[in-house]
Amino acid sequence: MLEAQKLTKRFQDRVALDALDLRVEPGEIFALLGPNGAGKTTTINLFLGFLTPDSGDARIAGTSVAQDPVAARRKLAYIPEMVSLYPRFSGVENLDYFSRLGGHRRRHEELYALLERAGLAREAADRRVGTYSKGMRQKIGIALALATGAKVLLLDEPTSGLDPAASHEFSRMLKKLADEGVAILMATHDLFRAREDATRIGILVNGRLVAQHSRDEIRGKDLEKLYLERLAS
Amino acid sequence: MIIGIAKKELVDAWRDGRFRLGAVLVLVLLVVAGLLARQQVARETAERDAATALERKNWVEQGNKNSHSAGHYGVNVFKPSSPLAVFDRGIEPFVGTTVFLEAHRQNQTAFLPAQDATAMRRFGELSAALALQVLVPLLVVLLAFGSLAGERESGTLRQTLSLGVAPRSIVLGKALGIGAAIALLLAPAAAVLALLLSRSAPAAEGTWTRAGWLAAVYAAYIAVIVAGSVAVSASTRTARSALTILLAMWALNCIVAPRLASDVVHGQLPMPKLAEFEVEMQKDVMEGLDGHDARSKQIEDFTQKTLAEHGKTSVDQLPFNFQGLVMLESERMAGVVFDHHFGKLWDRIQEQDRAVAWAGFAAPMLALRSASMAFAGTDFGHHRRFARAAEEHRREFVRLLNEDLMNNARPGDHGYAAGRALWEALPEFRHEVASAAEAWRDARPSLIVLAAWLVASLAFLGWSATRLRAVIL
């Protein structure tokens, strides 16, 4: 479970995140929508402990990020817009390395199985990732989340730039993870994917969470219109 | 986890074609430098052995003559090369290899190898030591500048930190991995140098101990460069700024500091000009060290004292050749003057060397260079020991000749001549390179400086881990 209590971050005079209260339960996919500069990536960075909050607290499965960032990170997996990998290593070597860093030593066959679960064929897994497309990199990210068995998943624009098929496959994997009880927070611009995948949607404007809607609340409504209205208000 | 990161760093470096190319170049340079140095040392050793044999032959076959005249005939002695000169030639090319030993004079060493070199060769002379001091740090810089700053830019640092890896483990793992890559690169070169050393002329006692110390000081130096470079990479915003800072530091350490330190030290601790030195010394030989006790007066006093001791009124009445005794006394008096002047000169050179070693607090290469020359047996300390040994040999050789004159020539017999039996009885000059313990004493200031650098760079590395950020705003 992932929780923010009055989480606030300022950059000099500008408030990047203003007293964010948020709770994502196991099995939930929370899509955080908002324009550029609304505070989405700042929120992710605060949960990752890459930024220090000015006030408030972010907790990952009960562990305060500010108090023990390393322990908090051990409980989560993170997939950025572009999963960063070592180009001179193959997909399976990258997965092996990162899962070991995450404290999970796995046999090669297990690693291949995880990559296959994430949608990456064995032949591709043996290629150096310097040749990978963005979608293939995202699959390594998913495989890593599977390998570490993280209970919390943080996603920062994960489907940006993916073609529709890759985006669809990525969503399928996310839903699977949620079904397995992973709490997922996804910062995104992709209204279509948010509507398709999220169990809840939050709209962040100028650092403030101005609206939260459950999937049931937005069913049958035009999410784009709702979103633009919130931005304008 | 640290080992895992180090292993990945090592494999990544190895897979990087640029590193492989750089590594091969450095390796080739090290091996070629070692082979060329060995060839040069072997040639010099052969020339020295041949010249030593010829000198002995000429000495023994000089024919019958007055033993004091034989002192003026003189003999050349040659400085033996340290076996480790194949690694670090130190000051060898710039100091003399030969001393002419003769009565009445303490000569300086002559015949500098650098005098025989063309200008181009002097410019391009490369030793294995120089390659390690200058090129390996450059390779470390190229390997380390992006180790953390580059990963921050590419996003892999975020990925790594997001997995709950402690920054300290990342930083240490990176440093260990780069260190291992460099060690792997240097291992074949070290093996070749060890082979060259084992196949060189019978190694002096302690050569392998010295080689061990050399390995230790170079390992410490490279550790300093690796730790410092990784720490800079961890602390800078971009790989480009890390590279700029590290290249500037490399240039200061390896190019600017040696020249600057040498100029500053020579300015602060100037050396006398050679001509002035000789004139001053000869003046003191003639007038006494205090300038009030002229040699002629000292000889006169000595004559009176000798006559009084033997209860005689004329030197012709003495039971030995008084001229021989005067020569002995005259050598003793000159020896005091030589010790004073050469002692001052050599002390000044060693003061300069120590000052340069202490200047290593500003640039570690200065300390490393001093330690390297000391353990290789090619520093001024070793040269001074040779010059001192040659002078002691000269005094003993002249003493034996003068004693022969004193005891075997009749008073006033100017036709006295000694022969081959005496020439053969005079010992040959033998000089061994100083022990490893003496080299260690010479290197002590540099070792202190290098140890301080090692502690400081590790502390910097630890501090940089506390400042390691995935995001720099």
Interface residues (C-beta under 8 A of the other chain):
Chain A: F11 N45 L48 F50 L51 V70 A71 A72 R73 R74 K75 L76 A77 Y78 P80 M82 V83 S84 L85 Y86 R88 F89 Y97 F98 R100 L101 G102 G103 T148 L154
Chain B: M1 G4 I5 K8 V11 D12 R15 D16 S154 G155 T156 R158 Q159 T160 L161 S162 L163 G164 V165 A166 R469 A470 V471 L473
